[in-house]
Amino acid sequence: MKYVRLKKQSDFQKLFKSGKRIFSSSLTMIIKPSKELTMGISIGKKHGKAVQRNRIKRLLRESFAATADEWQGNYHVVLIPKVADEYSLKTFKAHLQWMIKKNKL
């Protein structure tokens, strides 16, 4: 399944106000039903300089694309990583799959 990226600040604000939050040890996911599967990433400066933040965003995009077929419906999704010493694609994929199965999304 293909997904579209969230880019507008107003879309992010709507999700932060009215979306459902799902937590794992490495991610926070905010979801809200929609007409198509869309994904955005919110990452703060506490995660490091631009190089580190961009690497985390690349890992999150790849893990979301790998798990996009497992979504049962269409949602607006915002992924927020938690601060850690190391980030890995394997961890992000596993936690996304766990959150999808746990909440039957």
N, CA, C and O atoms as a GROMACS GRO file, in nm:
protein
  420
    1MET      N    1   0.084  -0.118   0.000
    1MET     CA    2   0.000   0.000   0.000
    1MET      C    3   0.089   0.124   0.000
    1MET      O    4   0.188   0.130   0.072
    2LYS      N    5   0.054   0.219  -0.078
    2LYS     CA    6   0.128   0.344  -0.089
    2LYS      C    7   0.073   0.444   0.014
    2LYS      O    8  -0.044   0.438   0.051
    3TYR      N    9   0.158   0.534   0.058
    3TYR     CA   10   0.112   0.637   0.152
    3TYR      C   11   0.156   0.774   0.102
    3TYR      O   12   0.246   0.786   0.020
    4VAL      N   13   0.090   0.877   0.153
    4VAL     CA   14   0.119   1.015   0.120
    4VAL      C   15   0.179   1.080   0.245
    4VAL      O   16   0.144   1.044   0.357
    5ARG      N   17   0.270   1.175   0.225
    5ARG     CA   18   0.333   1.239   0.340
    5ARG      C   19   0.256   1.362   0.384
    5ARG      O   20   0.210   1.441   0.302
    6LEU      N   21   0.242   1.378   0.515
    6LEU     CA   22   0.185   1.499   0.574
    6LEU      C   23   0.292   1.607   0.573
    6LEU      O   24   0.405   1.582   0.614
    7LYS      N   25   0.257   1.726   0.526
    7LYS     CA   26   0.357   1.832   0.521
    7LYS      C   27   0.308   1.963   0.582
    7LYS      O   28   0.390   2.042   0.629
    8LYS      N   29   0.177   1.988   0.580
    8LYS     CA   30   0.125   2.115   0.628
    8LYS      C   31   0.122   2.122   0.780
    8LYS      O   32   0.085   2.026   0.848
    9GLN      N   33   0.161   2.237   0.832
    9GLN     CA   34   0.158   2.259   0.977
    9GLN      C   35   0.016   2.245   1.031
    9GLN      O   36  -0.003   2.194   1.142
   10SER      N   37  -0.084   2.290   0.955
   10SER     CA   38  -0.222   2.282   1.002
   10SER      C   39  -0.268   2.136   1.017
   10SER      O   40  -0.344   2.105   1.108
   11ASP      N   41  -0.223   2.048   0.928
   11ASP     CA   42  -0.256   1.906   0.939
   11ASP      C   43  -0.195   1.845   1.065
   11ASP      O   44  -0.260   1.766   1.134
   12PHE      N   45  -0.071   1.882   1.094
   12PHE     CA   46  -0.006   1.833   1.215
   12PHE      C   47  -0.080   1.882   1.340
   12PHE      O   48  -0.101   1.805   1.434
   13GLN      N   49  -0.120   2.009   1.341
   13GLN     CA   50  -0.188   2.065   1.457
   13GLN      C   51  -0.322   1.997   1.481
   13GLN      O   52  -0.358   1.973   1.597
   14LYS      N   53  -0.396   1.965   1.376
   14LYS     CA   54  -0.523   1.894   1.391
   14LYS      C   55  -0.501   1.758   1.455
   14LYS      O   56  -0.577   1.717   1.543
   15LEU      N   57  -0.398   1.688   1.411
   15LEU     CA   58  -0.370   1.557   1.468
   15LEU      C   59  -0.326   1.566   1.614
   15LEU      O   60  -0.368   1.486   1.697
   16PHE      N   61  -0.242   1.664   1.646
   16PHE     CA   62  -0.196   1.678   1.784
   16PHE      C   63  -0.313   1.710   1.878
   16PHE      O   64  -0.312   1.668   1.994
   17LYS      N   65  -0.413   1.782   1.829
   17LYS     CA   66  -0.527   1.818   1.913
   17LYS      C   67  -0.628   1.704   1.929
   17LYS      O   68  -0.678   1.680   2.039
   18SER      N   69  -0.657   1.634   1.819
   18SER     CA   70  -0.769   1.538   1.825
   18SER      C   71  -0.733   1.394   1.793
   18SER      O   72  -0.822   1.310   1.786
   19GLY      N   73  -0.606   1.364   1.775
   19GLY     CA   74  -0.567   1.228   1.741
   19GLY      C   75  -0.552   1.139   1.863
   19GLY      O   76  -0.536   1.186   1.975
   20LYS      N   77  -0.556   1.008   1.839
   20LYS     CA   78  -0.535   0.908   1.944
   20LYS      C   79  -0.386   0.877   1.952
   20LYS      O   80  -0.321   0.856   1.850
   21ARG      N   81  -0.333   0.874   2.073
   21ARG     CA   82  -0.190   0.848   2.093
   21ARG      C   83  -0.167   0.702   2.133
   21ARG      O   84  -0.237   0.646   2.217
   22ILE      N   85  -0.067   0.644   2.068
   22ILE     CA   86  -0.027   0.506   2.097
   22ILE      C   87   0.123   0.509   2.127
   22ILE      O   88   0.200   0.573   2.056
   23PHE      N   89   0.163   0.440   2.234
   23PHE     CA   90   0.300   0.449   2.281
   23PHE      C   91   0.372   0.315   2.271
   23PHE      O   92   0.311   0.210   2.291
   24SER      N   93   0.501   0.321   2.241
   24SER     CA   94   0.591   0.207   2.254
   24SER      C   95   0.718   0.260   2.319
   24SER      O   96   0.726   0.378   2.353
   25SER      N   97   0.817   0.174   2.337
   25SER     CA   98   0.938   0.220   2.406
   25SER      C   99   1.025   0.311   2.319
   25SER      O  100   1.108   0.384   2.373
   26SER      N  101   1.009   0.307   2.187
   26SER     CA  102   1.091   0.393   2.101
   26SER      C  103   1.011   0.496   2.023
   26SER      O  104   1.070   0.588   1.965
   27LEU      N  105   0.878   0.484   2.020
   27LEU     CA  106   0.795   0.572   1.937
   27LEU      C  107   0.668   0.613   2.007
   27LEU      O  108   0.617   0.542   2.094
   28THR      N  109   0.617   0.728   1.968
   28THR     CA  110   0.480   0.768   1.998
   28THR      C  111   0.413   0.788   1.863
   28THR      O  112   0.468   0.854   1.775
   29MET      N  113   0.295   0.730   1.847
   29MET     CA  114   0.222   0.740   1.722
   29MET      C  115   0.089   0.808   1.749
   29MET      O  116   0.017   0.769   1.841
   30ILE      N  117   0.056   0.908   1.669
   30ILE     CA  118  -0.072   0.976   1.680
   30ILE      C  119  -0.150   0.943   1.553
   30ILE      O  120  -0.101   0.965   1.442
   31ILE      N  121  -0.273   0.890   1.570
   31ILE     CA  122  -0.350   0.850   1.453
   31ILE      C  123  -0.489   0.910   1.456
   31ILE      O  124  -0.543   0.944   1.561
   32LYS      N  125  -0.547   0.922   1.338
   32LYS     CA  126  -0.684   0.968   1.322
   32LYS      C  127  -0.734   0.913   1.189
   32LYS      O  128  -0.663   0.922   1.089
   33PRO      N  129  -0.855   0.857   1.183
   33PRO     CA  130  -0.907   0.804   1.057
   33PRO      C  131  -0.914   0.911   0.948
   33PRO      O  132  -0.940   1.028   0.976
   34SER      N  133  -0.891   0.869   0.823
   34SER     CA  134  -0.895   0.962   0.711
   34SER      C  135  -0.933   0.888   0.583
   34SER      O  136  -0.965   0.770   0.586
   35LYS      N  137  -0.930   0.958   0.470
   35LYS     CA  138  -0.966   0.900   0.342
   35LYS      C  139  -0.852   0.821   0.279
   35LYS      O  140  -0.876   0.729   0.201
   36GLU      N  141  -0.727   0.856   0.313
   36GLU     CA  142  -0.611   0.786   0.259
   36GLU      C  143  -0.505   0.775   0.368
   36GLU      O  144  -0.507   0.849   0.466
   37LEU      N  145  -0.411   0.683   0.348
   37LEU     CA  146  -0.304   0.663   0.445
   37LEU      C  147  -0.199   0.773   0.426
   37LEU      O  148  -0.137   0.783   0.320
   38THR      N  149  -0.182   0.855   0.529
   38THR     CA  150  -0.083   0.963   0.525
   38THR      C  151   0.006   0.952   0.647
   38THR      O  152  -0.038   0.907   0.753
   39MET      N  153   0.132   0.995   0.632
   39MET     CA  154   0.227   0.985   0.742
   39MET      C  155   0.313   1.109   0.747
   39MET      O  156   0.356   1.162   0.645
   40GLY      N  157   0.339   1.156   0.869
   40GLY     CA  158   0.429   1.267   0.893
   40GLY      C  159   0.519   1.234   1.010
   40GLY      O  160   0.488   1.145   1.090
   41ILE      N  161   0.629   1.304   1.021
   41ILE     CA  162   0.725   1.281   1.129
   41ILE      C  163   0.748   1.412   1.201
   41ILE      O  164   0.769   1.516   1.139
   42SER      N  165   0.744   1.406   1.333
   42SER     CA  166   0.773   1.522   1.416
   42SER      C  167   0.894   1.489   1.502
   42SER      O  168   0.890   1.395   1.582
   43ILE      N  169   1.000   1.565   1.486
   43ILE     CA  170   1.123   1.536   1.560
   43ILE      C  171   1.184   1.668   1.606
   43ILE      O  172   1.197   1.762   1.529
   44GLY      N  173   1.220   1.673   1.733
   44GLY     CA  174   1.272   1.796   1.791
   44GLY      C  175   1.423   1.802   1.793
   44GLY      O  176   1.491   1.705   1.759
   45LYS      N  177   1.474   1.916   1.832
   45LYS     CA  178   1.619   1.936   1.834
   45LYS      C  179   1.689   1.861   1.947
   45LYS      O  180   1.812   1.854   1.950
   46LYS      N  181   1.612   1.805   2.039
   46LYS     CA  182   1.673   1.728   2.146
   46LYS      C  183   1.734   1.596   2.096
   46LYS      O  184   1.807   1.530   2.169
   47HIS      N  185   1.702   1.559   1.972
   47HIS     CA  186   1.755   1.436   1.913
   47HIS      C  187   1.893   1.456   1.852
   47HIS      O  188   1.954   1.360   1.806
   48GLY      N  189   1.943   1.577   1.850
   48GLY     CA  190   2.077   1.602   1.797
   48GLY      C  191   2.074   1.705   1.686
   48GLY      O  192   1.974   1.773   1.663
   49LYS      N  193   2.186   1.714   1.618
   49LYS     CA  194   2.196   1.810   1.508
   49LYS      C  195   2.124   1.756   1.385
   49LYS      O  196   2.071   1.646   1.387
   50ALA      N  197   2.123   1.835   1.278
   50ALA     CA  198   2.044   1.804   1.159
   50ALA      C  199   2.079   1.669   1.098
   50ALA      O  200   1.991   1.599   1.049
   51VAL      N  201   2.205   1.631   1.100
   51VAL     CA  202   2.246   1.503   1.041
   51VAL      C  203   2.180   1.386   1.115
   51VAL      O  204   2.128   1.295   1.051
   52GLN      N  205   2.180   1.389   1.248
   52GLN     CA  206   2.118   1.283   1.326
   52GLN      C  207   1.967   1.283   1.307
   52GLN      O  208   1.907   1.176   1.292
   53ARG      N  209   1.904   1.401   1.307
   53ARG     CA  210   1.758   1.408   1.289
   53ARG      C  211   1.718   1.356   1.152
   53ARG      O  212   1.618   1.285   1.141
   54ASN      N  213   1.793   1.390   1.048
   54ASN     CA  214   1.761   1.341   0.914
   54ASN      C  215   1.777   1.190   0.904
   54ASN      O  216   1.699   1.125   0.834
   55ARG      N  217   1.875   1.133   0.972
   55ARG     CA  218   1.893   0.988   0.971
   55ARG      C  219   1.773   0.920   1.038
   55ARG      O  220   1.724   0.819   0.988
   56ILE      N  221   1.727   0.975   1.149
   56ILE     CA  222   1.611   0.919   1.218
   56ILE      C  223   1.488   0.926   1.128
   56ILE      O  224   1.409   0.831   1.122
   57LYS      N  225   1.471   1.038   1.057
   57LYS     CA  226   1.357   1.052   0.966
   57LYS      C  227   1.364   0.950   0.854
   57LYS      O  228   1.261   0.893   0.816
   58ARG      N  229   1.482   0.926   0.799
   58ARG     CA  230   1.497   0.826   0.693
   58ARG      C  231   1.460   0.687   0.744
   58ARG      O  232   1.392   0.611   0.676
   59LEU      N  233   1.506   0.654   0.864
   59LEU     CA  234   1.473   0.524   0.924
   59LEU      C  235   1.323   0.509   0.946
   59LEU      O  236   1.266   0.403   0.919
   60LEU      N  237   1.259   0.614   0.996
   60LEU     CA  238   1.115   0.609   1.020
   60LEU      C  239   1.036   0.596   0.890
   60LEU      O  240   0.938   0.520   0.883
   61ARG      N  241   1.076   0.669   0.786
   61ARG     CA  242   1.007   0.659   0.657
   61ARG      C  243   1.019   0.519   0.600
   61ARG      O  244   0.921   0.464   0.549
   62GLU      N  245   1.138   0.460   0.608
   62GLU     CA  246   1.159   0.326   0.555
   62GLU      C  247   1.079   0.222   0.634
   62GLU      O  248   1.020   0.132   0.575
   63SER      N  249   1.078   0.234   0.765
   63SER     CA  250   1.003   0.137   0.846
   63SER      C  251   0.852   0.151   0.824
   63SER      O  252   0.781   0.052   0.824
   64PHE      N  253   0.804   0.273   0.804
   64PHE     CA  254   0.661   0.292   0.777
   64PHE      C  255   0.625   0.235   0.641
   64PHE      O  256   0.521   0.172   0.626
   65ALA      N  257   0.710   0.257   0.541
   65ALA     CA  258   0.684   0.203   0.407
   65ALA      C  259   0.683   0.050   0.410
   65ALA      O  260   0.605  -0.013   0.338
   66ALA      N  261   0.769  -0.009   0.491
   66ALA     CA  262   0.775  -0.155   0.500
   66ALA      C  263   0.651  -0.213   0.568
   66ALA      O  264   0.611  -0.326   0.538
   67THR      N  265   0.589  -0.137   0.658
   67THR     CA  266   0.472  -0.187   0.731
   67THR      C  267   0.341  -0.130   0.676
   67THR      O  268   0.235  -0.157   0.732
   68ALA      N  269   0.345  -0.053   0.569
   68ALA     CA  270   0.225   0.012   0.515
   68ALA      C  271   0.121  -0.090   0.469
   68ALA      O  272   0.002  -0.059   0.472
   69ASP      N  273   0.162  -0.209   0.426
   69ASP     CA  274   0.067  -0.312   0.380
   69ASP      C  275  -0.012  -0.372   0.495
   69ASP      O  276  -0.117  -0.432   0.472
   70GLU      N  277   0.035  -0.357   0.618
   70GLU     CA  278  -0.032  -0.418   0.733
   70GLU      C  279  -0.148  -0.335   0.788
   70GLU      O  280  -0.225  -0.384   0.870
   71TRP      N  281  -0.161  -0.210   0.743
   71TRP     CA  282  -0.269  -0.124   0.792
   71TRP      C  283  -0.401  -0.174   0.737
   71TRP      O  284  -0.412  -0.201   0.617
   72GLN      N  285  -0.503  -0.187   0.823
   72GLN     CA  286  -0.635  -0.233   0.783
   72GLN      C  287  -0.720  -0.123   0.721
   72GLN      O  288  -0.803  -0.150   0.635
   73GLY      N  289  -0.699   0.001   0.763
   73GLY     CA  290  -0.778   0.113   0.714
   73GLY      C  291  -0.688   0.228   0.675
   73GLY      O  292  -0.566   0.213   0.667
   74ASN      N  293  -0.748   0.343   0.650
   74ASN     CA  294  -0.673   0.462   0.615
   74ASN      C  295  -0.671   0.559   0.733
   74ASN      O  296  -0.775   0.587   0.794
   75TYR      N  297  -0.554   0.610   0.764
   75TYR     CA  298  -0.535   0.697   0.879
   75TYR      C  299  -0.438   0.809   0.844
   75TYR      O  300  -0.356   0.797   0.754
   76HIS      N  301  -0.450   0.920   0.919
   76HIS     CA  302  -0.344   1.019   0.925
   76HIS      C  303  -0.256   0.972   1.040
   76HIS      O  304  -0.306   0.943   1.149
   77VAL      N  305  -0.126   0.964   1.019
   77VAL     CA  306  -0.034   0.912   1.121
   77VAL      C  307   0.081   1.012   1.138
   77VAL      O  308   0.138   1.059   1.041
   78VAL      N  309   0.114   1.042   1.264
   78VAL     CA  310   0.234   1.119   1.295
   78VAL      C  311   0.321   1.032   1.385
   78VAL      O  312   0.274   0.981   1.487
   79LEU      N  313   0.446   1.016   1.347
   79LEU     CA  314   0.542   0.938   1.425
   79LEU      C  315   0.635   1.033   1.498
   79LEU      O  316   0.692   1.125   1.439
   80ILE      N  317   0.651   1.010   1.629
   80ILE     CA  318   0.739   1.092   1.711
   80ILE      C  319   0.837   0.997   1.781
   80ILE      O  320   0.796   0.920   1.868
   81PRO      N  321   0.965   1.000   1.744
   81PRO     CA  322   1.062   0.911   1.809
   81PRO      C  323   1.096   0.962   1.949
   81PRO      O  324   1.093   1.081   1.976
   82LYS      N  325   1.129   0.867   2.035
   82LYS     CA  326   1.175   0.903   2.169
   82LYS      C  327   1.327   0.910   2.168
   82LYS      O  328   1.392   0.844   2.088
   83VAL      N  329   1.383   0.990   2.256
   83VAL     CA  330   1.528   1.009   2.261
   83VAL      C  331   1.594   0.879   2.307
   83VAL      O  332   1.554   0.818   2.406
   84ALA      N  333   1.697   0.837   2.232
   84ALA     CA  334   1.771   0.715   2.265
   84ALA      C  335   1.917   0.734   2.223
   84ALA      O  336   1.950   0.828   2.151
   85ASP      N  337   2.003   0.644   2.270
   85ASP     CA  338   2.144   0.650   2.231
   85ASP      C  339   2.163   0.606   2.087
   85ASP      O  340   2.242   0.665   2.013
   86GLU      N  341   2.089   0.501   2.046
   86GLU     CA  342   2.100   0.450   1.910
   86GLU      C  343   1.962   0.425   1.852
   86GLU      O  344   1.869   0.392   1.925
   87TYR      N  345   1.951   0.440   1.722
   87TYR     CA  346   1.826   0.415   1.651
   87TYR      C  347   1.854   0.312   1.544
   87TYR      O  348   1.957   0.318   1.476
   88SER      N  349   1.761   0.216   1.527
   88SER     CA  350   1.782   0.116   1.423
   88SER      C  351   1.652   0.091   1.348
   88SER      O  352   1.542   0.105   1.401
   89LEU      N  353   1.667   0.054   1.224
   89LEU     CA  354   1.554   0.023   1.138
   89LEU      C  355   1.477  -0.097   1.193
   89LEU      O  356   1.354  -0.099   1.191
   90LYS      N  357   1.549  -0.194   1.242
   90LYS     CA  358   1.487  -0.315   1.296
   90LYS      C  359   1.396  -0.282   1.414
   90LYS      O  360   1.285  -0.336   1.424
   91THR      N  361   1.441  -0.196   1.503
   91THR     CA  362   1.362  -0.158   1.620
   91THR      C  363   1.237  -0.082   1.580
   91THR      O  364   1.128  -0.110   1.628
   92PHE      N  365   1.253   0.016   1.490
   92PHE     CA  366   1.137   0.094   1.446
   92PHE      C  367   1.033   0.005   1.376
   92PHE      O  368   0.913   0.021   1.400
   93LYS      N  369   1.078  -0.088   1.291
   93LYS     CA  370   0.984  -0.178   1.222
   93LYS      C  371   0.909  -0.265   1.322
   93LYS      O  372   0.787  -0.279   1.315
   94ALA      N  373   0.983  -0.322   1.416
   94ALA     CA  374   0.921  -0.410   1.516
   94ALA      C  375   0.819  -0.335   1.600
   94ALA      O  376   0.710  -0.387   1.627
   95HIS      N  377   0.851  -0.213   1.642
   95HIS     CA  378   0.758  -0.137   1.726
   95HIS      C  379   0.636  -0.090   1.647
   95HIS      O  380   0.526  -0.087   1.701
   96LEU      N  381   0.654  -0.053   1.520
   96LEU     CA  382   0.539  -0.017   1.437
   96LEU      C  383   0.446  -0.136   1.418
   96LEU      O  384   0.324  -0.123   1.431
   97GLN      N  385   0.502  -0.253   1.388
   97GLN     CA  386   0.420  -0.373   1.371
   97GLN      C  387   0.346  -0.407   1.499
   97GLN      O  388   0.229  -0.445   1.495
   98TRP      N  389   0.412  -0.392   1.612
   98TRP     CA  390   0.349  -0.422   1.741
   98TRP      C  391   0.233  -0.326   1.767
   98TRP      O  392   0.127  -0.368   1.813
   99MET      N  393   0.252  -0.196   1.737
   99MET     CA  394   0.146  -0.097   1.760
   99MET      C  395   0.027  -0.122   1.667
   99MET      O  396  -0.088  -0.104   1.707
  100ILE      N  397   0.054  -0.162   1.543
  100ILE     CA  398  -0.054  -0.189   1.447
  100ILE      C  399  -0.136  -0.309   1.494
  100ILE      O  400  -0.259  -0.305   1.493
  101LYS      N  401  -0.067  -0.418   1.534
  101LYS     CA  402  -0.138  -0.538   1.578
  101LYS      C  403  -0.211  -0.517   1.709
  101LYS      O  404  -0.324  -0.564   1.726
  102LYS      N  405  -0.149  -0.445   1.802
  102LYS     CA  406  -0.209  -0.423   1.933
  102LYS      C  407  -0.339  -0.345   1.922
  102LYS      O  408  -0.435  -0.375   1.993
  103ASN      N  409  -0.343  -0.246   1.834
  103ASN     CA  410  -0.460  -0.159   1.823
  103ASN      C  411  -0.550  -0.196   1.706
  103ASN      O  412  -0.647  -0.125   1.678
  104LYS      N  413  -0.520  -0.304   1.638
  104LYS     CA  414  -0.601  -0.354   1.525
  104LYS      C  415  -0.627  -0.244   1.423
  104LYS      O  416  -0.741  -0.220   1.383
  105LEU      N  417  -0.520  -0.178   1.381
  105LEU     CA  418  -0.532  -0.068   1.284
  105LEU      C  419  -0.528  -0.121   1.142
  105LEU      O  420  -0.537  -0.043   1.047
   0.00000   0.00000   0.00000
